Amino acid sequence: MKFKAEIDVMPLDALLDPQGKAVTNSMKNIGLAEIDGVRIGRHVRLFVDAASIEIAESKVEEACKKLLSNQIMESFSYTVTSV
């Protein structure tokens, strides 16, 4: 079966996010001062061939831990659905 994974990788809340800070400051400059606390991350979409959704999820988890995120500085979340 084929599965689609949607993965979000974000900097940990305890760490500075210079890109998010720059965007937050720019919001004020364009008249959107009510927007605050912007954090910038990445979104990854991938497809997995697996016998079951559980196996697909374990492969996505492994990919996130080994390649797609730096667990010292980032967290990740994902959803896996059948295609």
Secondary structure, DSSP 8 states (H G I E B T S, - for coil): -EEEEEEEEEE-TTS--HHHHHHHHHHHHTT-TT-------EEEEEEEE-SSHHHHHHHHHHHIIIII--TTTEEEEEEEEE-
